[in-house]
Amino acid sequence: MQHMKTIENNLQNFYDLHLDNYGPGAMGVGWKNEAAQQIRFDQLAKLIEPCPGFTINDLGCGVGDFYKYLTATHQMDLQYFGYDMLKSMVDKANTRFPASENAHWIKIESAEELLPADYTIASGIFNLKYTIEGSEWKNYIIETLYQMNEKSKRGFAFNMLTIYSDKEFMKEELFYADPLFFFDLCKKNFSRNIALLHDYYEYDFTILVRK
């Protein structure tokens, strides 16, 4: 994909600045606060039907907040694989959870490198497009969803900013998606069992794909 190296460098600068200013946690990876992050995690976790030792991929894991959420909030028996394209995120996650036998932190270049797992989730990774054209970024998202589907045995989930956001608050560097387009894409290509969640008072939506 064009410009991806430039975008990776911009992302590195963006997230390094946030980590320096706010430390690990929701604001350190660009969310407005812990409460907003918690709401989004609650939606993504609705995908999961736990079974002993199930596996989950977290694409764009940041500093490991979703792992912390799963183990603290749900006490799930799982093997978690956190993937990020930014080395600083992977290094910080390793530092935060050094003795976690069920957590694995992996730097990748693309979703093609995901290992097969029961579930895959992606939280917030499609929001920040910077200077990439909207149509090109949309194609990148679609390609990533196909990879997530291929690597997920029981299902996958993702969230995106919605085109139904208040116009006065929308920003040029962010990507706002049509939830109906992505619902239709998932319904026609991945599974009959699709849920679109757009009722949790944030400027985004979540899609759950169950197989």
C-alpha positions in Angstrom: 0.0 0.0 0.0 1.3 3.4 -0.9 2.6 5.7 1.8 2.4 3.1 4.5 6.0 3.6 5.6 5.3 7.3 6.0 2.1 6.5 7.9 4.0 4.1 10.2 6.5 6.8 11.0 3.7 9.3 11.7 2.0 6.8 13.9 5.2 6.1 15.7 5.6 9.9 16.4 1.9 10.2 17.4 1.9 7.3 19.8 5.4 8.0 21.2 4.2 11.5 22.1 1.1 10.2 23.8 3.0 7.6 25.7 5.5 10.2 26.9 2.7 12.6 27.9 0.2 10.2 29.5 2.1 6.9 30.1 0.6 3.5 29.4 -3.2 3.3 29.4 -6.1 4.7 27.4 -4.9 8.2 26.9 -1.4 7.0 26.1 -2.7 5.2 23.0 -4.9 8.0 21.9 -8.3 7.3 23.6 -9.9 10.3 25.3 -10.1 8.6 28.7 -10.3 5.2 30.4 -14.2 5.2 30.4 -14.4 5.5 26.7 -11.9 2.7 26.2 -13.8 0.5 28.7 -17.1 1.1 26.7 -15.4 0.0 23.5 -13.9 -3.1 25.1 -17.3 -4.1 26.5 -18.6 -4.2 23.0 -15.7 -6.2 21.5 -15.9 -8.7 24.4 -19.5 -9.6 23.5 -18.0 -11.7 20.7 -16.3 -14.1 23.0 -17.8 -17.4 24.2 -15.1 -18.6 26.5 -13.9 -22.2 26.5 -10.8 -23.5 28.4 -7.6 -22.2 26.9 -9.2 -20.4 23.9 -6.9 -18.2 21.8 -7.4 -14.6 20.8 -5.5 -12.2 18.5 -5.4 -8.5 19.4 -4.4 -6.7 16.2 -3.0 -3.3 17.1 -2.6 -4.3 20.8 -0.9 -1.1 21.8 0.4 -1.4 25.4 -1.8 -4.4 26.2 -4.9 -2.7 27.6 -7.4 -5.3 26.1 -5.4 -8.1 27.7 -5.6 -6.3 31.0 -9.3 -5.8 30.5 -9.9 -9.5 29.7 -8.0 -10.8 32.7 -9.2 -8.3 35.2 -12.9 -7.9 34.1 -13.8 -11.4 32.9 -11.2 -13.7 34.5 -10.9 -15.7 31.2 -8.8 -18.7 30.7 -7.0 -17.8 27.5 -3.9 -17.6 25.4 -3.6 -14.0 24.2 -1.5 -12.8 21.3 -1.0 -9.1 21.0 0.3 -7.7 17.7 1.4 -4.2 16.8 3.4 -2.6 14.0 5.1 -0.2 16.4 8.0 -1.6 18.4 7.6 0.9 21.1 4.1 -0.5 21.9 5.3 -4.1 21.9 8.2 -3.2 24.2 5.9 -1.3 26.6 3.5 -4.2 26.7 6.4 -6.6 27.5 7.4 -4.3 30.3 3.9 -4.0 31.8 3.2 -7.8 31.8 6.7 -9.4 32.2 5.5 -12.5 34.0 2.3 -13.3 32.0 2.6 -16.8 30.8 -0.6 -16.5 28.7 0.3 -13.3 26.9 2.5 -13.0 23.9 3.6 -9.7 22.3 4.6 -9.7 18.6 5.7 -6.9 16.3 4.3 -7.3 12.7 4.2 -5.4 9.5 0.7 -6.5 8.4 -2.3 -8.6 9.4 -0.9 -11.4 7.1 1.4 -12.3 9.9 -1.3 -13.1 12.4 -1.3 -16.7 13.7 -4.5 -18.7 13.6 -6.7 -18.2 16.7 -10.2 -18.7 17.9 -10.9 -15.0 17.9 -9.4 -11.8 16.5 -10.2 -8.3 17.7 -9.1 -4.8 16.4 -9.8 -1.8 18.4 -9.2 1.7 17.0 -6.7 0.7 14.4 -8.8 2.0 11.4 -9.4 5.5 12.8 -6.2 7.4 12.0 -5.5 7.6 8.3 -3.4 10.9 8.3 -2.9 12.0 4.7 -4.0 8.8 2.9 -6.9 9.2 0.6 -10.2 7.9 2.1 -10.7 5.4 -0.8 -7.2 4.0 -0.4 -7.6 3.7 3.4 -11.0 1.9 2.9 -9.4 -0.6 0.6 -6.7 -1.2 3.2 -9.3 -1.8 5.9 -11.1 -4.3 3.7 -7.9 -6.2 3.0 -7.2 -6.3 6.7 -10.7 -7.6 7.5 -10.2 -10.5 5.0 -7.0 -11.4 6.8 -8.7 -11.2 10.2 -11.4 -13.5 8.9 -9.0 -16.0 7.5 -7.1 -16.3 10.8 -10.1 -16.5 13.0 -11.8 -19.9 13.7 -14.7 -18.7 15.8 -15.1 -15.1 14.9 -13.7 -11.6 14.9 -14.7 -8.1 15.9 -13.6 -4.5 15.1 -14.7 -0.9 15.7 -14.5 2.2 13.5 -15.5 5.8 13.7 -19.0 6.4 12.2 -20.1 8.7 9.4 -23.0 9.6 11.7 -20.6 11.6 13.9 -21.4 15.3 14.5 -19.9 17.2 11.5 -18.4 20.0 13.6 -16.3 17.5 15.5 -15.0 15.4 12.6 -11.3 15.7 11.8 -9.5 15.5 8.4 -6.9 13.0 9.6 -9.5 10.5 10.8 -11.5 8.0 8.8 -15.2 7.9 9.3 -16.9 4.7 8.0 -20.3 3.8 6.8 -21.5 1.1 9.2 -24.0 -0.2 6.7 -21.3 -0.8 4.1 -19.2 -2.8 6.5 -22.1 -4.7 7.9 -23.1 -5.7 4.3 -19.4 -6.6 3.5 -19.2 -8.9 6.5 -22.7 -10.4 5.9 -22.0 -11.3 2.3 -18.4 -12.5 2.6 -17.6 -13.8 6.1 -20.7 -15.1 8.0 -24.5 -15.1 8.3 -24.1 -14.2 12.0 -23.2 -10.5 12.1 -24.0 -8.0 14.8 -23.8 -4.2 14.3 -23.6 -2.3 17.6 -24.2 1.4 17.3 -26.0 2.2 20.6 -23.2 2.8 23.1 -23.0 6.7 23.1 -19.6 7.0 21.4 -18.8 8.3 17.9 -18.1 4.8 16.6 -19.6 1.4 15.9 -18.6 -2.2 16.5 -19.2 -5.2 14.3 -19.1 -8.7 15.6 -18.6 -11.6 13.1 -19.5 -15.0 14.6 -18.9 -18.2 12.7 
